[in-house]
Amino acid sequence: MTNRTPALLLAGMVSGADFAPVAGDPDDEVELPQAPEAVFRDACATCHGQSGRGAPADHLGFDLALPDFTDCNFAPREADADWVAVASYGGPVRAFSRMMPAMGDALTEEEIQLAIDHIRRFCGDPAWPRGELNLPRPIFTTKAYPEDEIVVDTIWDSTSGNESVTSTFLYEQRFGKRSQVELILPYTWRETSSGWAHGIDDVGIGLKSALLHDHQRGYIFSPGIEVFLPTGDDSRGIGAGTAVFEPYVAYGQILGRGFFLQAQAGVALPWDGADANEEIFARAAFGRAISEGGYGRRWTPMVELLYADELGDGNAADWDLAPQLQVTLSTRQHVRLGVGARIPLNDTGRRDPRFAVYLLWDWFDGGFFEGW
């Protein structure tokens, strides 16, 4: 949910009088309007206006800004489940204003969904990926959905007897209808024979775009590329010593009942092959999102299968398994914590497990200290 949704969905539904029985035979069953436009008109338009842009403040009687349902940068990125949660239980269910009342007792789930279906028409541009396709973030597999996020992750590795800890600041920003740019700022501490060395690792920039997406069929497909610059000090074991280009493709698929699958495949191409080897990689994540009470705190257990083959190093391809868990921390669900481990499946004498943790902030949905 976004910081522009303090009265997110049906603030106009302030009275059940809109559906009062009409005069007639008392034995007749009064049927509620079933057309999406009719439900929106009778239940929502009082506050949100027939156009979906919100009624004037002097008409509403309060100063709280209402969302603009015609804003394609806002409405499509919200999943139906979030709209339904706020409509059913009111603004506080996502730490928004109490001016958005809980309408779960006044309207059926079907009626709420009909109103949402009409709201979906206000944008009118299907090129914007829907929020249902914004699947939970795995630790190692890059998502296909374009993000507005800040992620700080830390990975601890003891492979080859030399411990290392790398913390990465990742800034992601959407632009246009379906694209994202990212900045990757890693800092590494590495154990050496003379003690611990530390410094900025290879800084990266990235770009991806959702080439294909369909929320009804539940899939999204995005090509992308990341470029890592040789900003690290490879003489101390920090950085590759050359620029590395990593083109890839990413895919997400909703499987139903909270289950999902995400996959990524690509290749790492060093500018100078004398400093680093080419590598091909493939990753897949399978998980299920489970919400407390249907709309509360979300727990997402996942497992990733990871393949990497560094060409020319004389070693067999690496296969790893990465069990992990993501949990929402804030009521708005825009701050999340992920923890997991990358466990080698082969060549265990040469490679040790890696442990990872990250903190994610979806900054489009509000400030870090908002929505708790």
C-alpha positions in Angstrom: 0.0 0.0 0.0 1.2 3.5 -0.6 1.5 6.7 1.4 -1.0 8.2 -1.0 -3.7 5.8 0.3 -4.7 7.1 3.7 -8.4 6.6 2.8 -7.5 4.0 0.3 -10.6 2.5 -1.1 -14.1 3.1 -0.1 -14.1 6.1 2.3 -17.4 7.1 0.6 -19.1 4.2 2.2 -20.0 6.1 5.4 -23.5 4.9 5.7 -25.5 1.7 5.0 -28.4 4.0 3.9 -27.2 3.8 0.3 -28.6 0.3 0.3 -31.8 0.9 2.3 -34.8 -1.2 1.1 -37.2 0.6 -1.3 -40.9 0.8 -0.9 -42.7 -2.3 -2.3 -43.9 -5.7 -1.4 -42.3 -6.6 2.0 -42.0 -10.2 0.7 -39.8 -9.1 -2.2 -36.1 -9.6 -1.7 -34.1 -6.4 -2.3 -31.1 -7.0 -4.6 -28.0 -4.8 -4.4 -26.5 -3.4 -7.5 -24.2 -5.9 -9.1 -22.6 -3.9 -11.8 -19.1 -2.7 -10.8 -19.9 0.9 -11.8 -23.2 0.9 -9.8 -21.5 -0.4 -6.7 -18.8 2.2 -6.9 -21.3 5.0 -7.6 -23.6 4.1 -4.7 -20.8 3.1 -2.2 -17.7 5.1 -3.0 -18.4 8.1 -5.2 -19.6 10.3 -2.4 -16.0 10.8 -1.3 -14.0 9.5 -4.3 -16.1 11.1 -7.0 -17.5 9.6 -10.1 -14.2 10.3 -11.8 -12.1 8.5 -9.1 -10.0 11.7 -8.5 -11.7 12.4 -5.1 -14.4 14.8 -4.2 -13.5 18.5 -3.3 -12.5 19.1 0.3 -15.4 21.5 0.9 -17.7 18.7 -0.1 -16.1 16.1 2.1 -15.9 18.0 5.3 -12.3 16.9 6.2 -8.9 17.8 5.0 -7.4 14.4 4.4 -6.2 14.0 0.9 -7.8 11.2 -1.0 -6.1 9.0 -3.6 -6.3 9.6 -7.3 -7.5 6.3 -8.8 -6.7 7.6 -12.3 -3.0 7.8 -11.4 -1.4 4.9 -13.1 1.8 5.2 -11.1 -0.3 4.4 -8.0 -3.3 2.3 -8.5 -2.0 -0.7 -10.6 0.9 -1.4 -8.2 -1.6 -2.2 -5.3 -2.7 -5.8 -5.2 -6.4 -6.6 -4.8 -5.7 -8.2 -1.5 -4.5 -4.9 -0.1 -7.5 -3.0 -1.4 -9.8 -5.6 0.1 -8.1 -5.5 3.5 -8.5 -1.7 3.8 -12.1 -1.8 2.5 -13.1 -4.6 4.8 -11.3 -3.6 8.0 -10.7 0.1 7.6 -7.6 2.3 7.2 -5.9 1.1 10.5 -5.4 -2.4 9.1 -2.6 -0.9 7.1 -1.8 1.9 9.5 -3.7 4.5 7.5 -6.3 7.0 8.8 -9.5 6.0 10.6 -11.3 8.2 8.2 -11.4 5.1 6.0 -14.1 3.1 7.8 -14.3 -0.7 8.0 -17.0 -1.8 5.6 -16.8 -5.6 6.0 -20.1 -5.7 7.8 -21.9 -3.4 5.4 -20.8 -4.9 2.1 -20.1 -8.5 1.0 -16.8 -9.5 -0.3 -18.3 -9.8 -3.7 -19.5 -6.2 -3.6 -16.2 -4.9 -2.4 -14.5 -6.8 -5.3 -16.9 -5.3 -7.7 -16.0 -1.8 -6.5 -12.3 -2.6 -6.9 -13.0 -3.9 -10.4 -14.4 -0.5 -11.3 -11.5 1.3 -9.7 -9.1 -0.7 -11.9 -10.7 0.9 -15.0 -9.7 4.4 -14.0 -6.0 4.0 -15.1 -7.0 2.3 -18.3 -3.4 1.5 -19.3 -2.5 -2.3 -19.1 1.2 -1.6 -19.6 1.7 -1.0 -15.9 2.5 -4.3 -14.1 -0.1 -5.2 -11.4 0.8 -5.4 -7.7 -0.1 -9.1 -7.6 3.1 -9.8 -9.5 5.2 -8.1 -6.9 6.3 -11.4 -5.3 8.3 -11.7 -2.0 12.0 -11.0 -2.4 14.4 -14.0 -2.4 17.9 -13.4 -1.0 19.8 -14.4 -4.2 17.3 -14.6 -7.1 16.6 -11.2 -8.7 12.9 -10.4 -9.0 11.2 -9.6 -12.3 9.0 -6.9 -10.8 10.2 -3.3 -11.0 10.7 -1.9 -7.5 10.8 1.3 -5.4 12.9 -0.1 -2.6 15.9 0.3 -0.4 17.5 -3.0 0.7 20.5 -3.5 3.1 21.8 -7.0 3.1 24.7 -8.7 4.8 26.4 -12.0 3.8 28.9 -13.8 5.9 31.2 -16.4 4.2 34.0 -18.6 5.6 34.9 -20.4 2.4 38.6 -21.3 2.0 39.3 -20.6 5.6 39.2 -16.8 5.1 36.1 -15.2 6.5 34.5 -12.3 4.7 31.5 -10.1 5.5 29.9 -8.0 2.7 27.2 -5.5 3.4 25.4 -4.1 0.4 23.2 -1.0 0.1 20.8 -1.4 -2.8 18.7 1.4 -4.1 16.0 0.6 -6.6 13.7 3.1 -8.4 11.0 2.6 -11.0 10.7 4.8 -14.0 8.2 4.8 -16.8 5.5 2.2 -16.9 7.6 -0.9 -16.3 11.3 -0.2 -15.8 13.7 0.1 -12.9 17.2 1.5 -12.3 19.3 0.3 -9.4 22.5 1.3 -7.6 24.5 -1.3 -5.7 27.0 -0.1 -3.1 28.9 -3.0 -1.3 31.4 -2.8 1.5 33.5 -5.8 2.4 35.6 -7.0 5.4 37.9 -9.9 4.4 40.3 -11.9 6.6 43.8 -12.0 5.2 47.1 -13.5 6.4 48.1 -10.1 7.8 44.7 -9.3 9.4 41.4 -7.9 8.3 41.2 -5.8 5.1 38.1 -3.8 4.4 36.9 -1.3 1.9 34.4 -0.5 -0.8 33.8 -3.5 -3.1 32.9 -3.3 -6.8 30.0 -0.8 -7.2 27.2 -1.8 -9.5 24.5 -0.2 -11.6 21.6 -2.0 -13.0 18.6 -1.7 -15.3 15.6 -4.0 -15.9 12.2 -3.8 -17.6 9.1 -5.9 -17.5 8.8 -7.0 -21.1 5.8 -9.3 -20.5 3.3 -9.5 -17.7 -0.2 -10.7 -17.2 -1.7 -10.7 -13.7 -4.6 -12.9 -14.8 -2.3 -15.7 -15.9 0.0 -14.7 -13.0 3.4 -14.2 -14.8 6.0 -11.5 -15.3 9.1 -11.7 -17.5 11.9 -9.1 -17.4 15.3 -8.9 -19.1 18.0 -6.8 -17.2 21.6 -6.1 -16.9 24.0 -5.2 -14.0 27.4 -3.6 -14.5 30.0 -3.8 -11.7 32.8 -1.3 -11.8 36.3 -2.2 -10.5 36.1 0.1 -7.5 37.4 -2.5 -5.0 41.0 -3.2 -4.1 41.6 -6.7 -5.7 45.2 -6.8 -4.2 43.5 -7.2 -0.8 40.9 -9.7 -2.1 38.2 -7.0 -2.5 36.6 -6.8 -5.9 37.2 -8.6 -9.2 39.9 -6.2 -10.5 37.9 -5.6 -13.7 34.5 -4.4 -14.9 31.9 -7.2 -15.0 28.8 -7.2 -17.1 25.9 -9.4 -16.0 23.0 -9.6 -18.5 20.1 -11.8 -17.2 16.4 -12.7 -17.6 14.0 -12.9 -14.6 10.6 -14.6 -14.3 7.9 -14.7 -11.7 4.9 -17.0 -11.6 1.9 -17.0 -9.2 0.9 -20.6 -8.5 -2.2 -20.0 -6.4 -3.0 -20.5 -2.7 -0.1 -18.2 -1.8 2.5 -20.3 -3.6 4.9 -18.8 -6.2 7.9 -19.5 -8.3 10.7 -17.1 -9.3 13.6 -17.8 -11.6 16.7 -16.0 -13.0 19.4 -17.0 -15.5 22.3 -15.0 -16.8 26.0 -14.8 -17.5 28.9 -12.8 -15.9 31.2 -11.4 -18.5 34.5 -9.7 -17.3 36.0 -6.9 -19.3 39.5 -8.4 -18.8 39.5 -12.2 -18.8 42.9 -12.2 -17.1 41.4 -10.9 -13.9 38.2 -12.9 -13.7 36.5 -15.8 -15.4 33.3 -15.9 -17.2 30.4 -17.4 -15.3 27.0 -18.7 -16.1 24.3 -18.9 -13.4 20.7 -19.9 -12.8 18.6 -19.5 -9.8 15.1 -20.5 -8.8 13.0 -19.7 -5.7 9.9 -21.5 -4.5 7.8 -20.2 -1.6 4.5 -19.5 -0.1 3.2 -16.2 1.5 1.1 -16.8 4.6 -0.8 -13.9 6.3 -2.0 -14.0 9.9 -5.8 -13.8 9.8 -5.7 -13.4 6.1 -4.5 -9.7 6.1 -2.1 -9.4 9.0 1.6 -10.0 9.4 3.0 -12.0 6.4 5.4 -14.9 6.8 7.0 -16.2 3.6 9.2 -19.3 3.8 11.2 -19.9 0.7 13.9 -22.2 -0.7 16.2 -21.3 -3.6 18.1 -23.7 -5.8 21.3 -22.1 -7.1 23.6 -23.1 -9.9 26.9 -21.3 -10.9 29.7 -22.4 -13.2 32.8 -20.3 -13.3 34.3 -21.2 -16.7 38.0 -21.8 -16.8 38.6 -22.3 -13.1 38.9 -26.1 -13.4 36.2 -26.7 -10.8 32.9 -28.4 -11.2 29.7 -26.2 -11.3 28.5 -25.2 -7.8 25.1 -26.3 -6.6 23.6 -24.7 -3.5 20.3 -24.7 -1.6 19.2 -21.6 0.3 16.3 -22.1 2.8 15.1 -18.7 4.1 12.2 -16.8 5.7 10.9 -13.3 5.0 8.5 -11.6 7.5 6.8 -8.2 7.4 7.7 -6.0 10.3 5.4 -2.9 9.9 1.6 -2.9 9.9 1.8 -1.4 6.4 4.0 -4.3 5.4 6.5 -2.0 3.6 9.4 -2.9 6.0 10.4 -6.5 5.8 13.2 -8.8 7.3 14.7 -11.7 5.5 17.1 -14.4 6.9 18.6 -17.5 5.4 21.6 -19.6 4.5 23.3 -20.7 1.3 24.3 -24.4 1.8 26.6 -26.2 -0.7 25.2 -29.3 -2.2 28.5 -30.4 -3.7 32.3 -29.8 -3.3 31.6 -29.3 0.4 35.3 -29.7 1.2 36.1 -26.5 -0.6 33.0 -24.4 0.1 31.3 -23.6 3.4 27.7 -22.3 4.1 27.0 -18.6 3.8 24.6 -16.9 6.1 22.5 -13.9 5.0 20.2 -11.3 6.4 18.5 -8.3 4.8 16.2 -5.4 5.8 13.9 -4.1 3.0 12.0 -0.8 2.9 9.5 -0.2 0.1 9.8 3.6 0.3 7.0 4.3 -2.1 4.6 3.0 0.5 5.6 5.5 3.1 8.5 6.6 5.3 10.5 4.0 7.2 9.0 5.1 10.5 5.5 5.4 9.2 2.9 2.7 9.2 4.0 0.7 12.3 
